[in-house]
Amino acid sequence: MTAYFHALGRQVVPLPLPYRREGTVGVLRHRNAEHTPMRQAFMAALTEAAR
């Protein structure tokens, strides 16, 4: 999995420092997980596809 991210290189948008510090579990358990930019973009794409 790490090789996958290395292959992507700089295309990966660096996460905010709190997320990077806590790791993936920190992101999933984040109190406002519903309002993260990734979640908002995902929901926007879903609603757009549903039209």
N, C-alpha and C positions, 0 to 999 in steps of 0.2 A: 504494500500500500504506500509505503514511503517513497518507493521508486516512482510511483505514479505521480506524486506531487512534485518530485524532483524533475520529472519529464515536463510537467506543466510549467515549471520555472516561475517567471515573474508574472504570468497571467493570473496567478492566484492573488486575490485581493487580501492583503494582510488584515487579520482580525484585530479589533480593538484590544488594547492591552489587558483589560480584565478577562476577556475570553481566552486570550492566549495564555494568560497565567493559570487559569483554572482548567484549561484543556477542554476536550469535547464534552465530558461529563458536566463541567461547569456551564457550558452553553445550554445543554439539555435541561439542567436543573435551574437555569436562570429564572428569577422571579417573573421577569417580563418576557418570557420566551415567545409569547404570542406577538410581541411588538418588535422583534429583531428585524433588521433590514432584509435578511434572507427569507424569513417567514412572510414578511409583507410582500416581497417580490414573488414568492411562491403562490400566495393567495391571489395576488393580482393576475398572475398567469392562469390560475385555475378559473377565475371568474371570466377572464377574457376568452378562454377556450370554451367555456360553457355557453357563451352567447350564440 
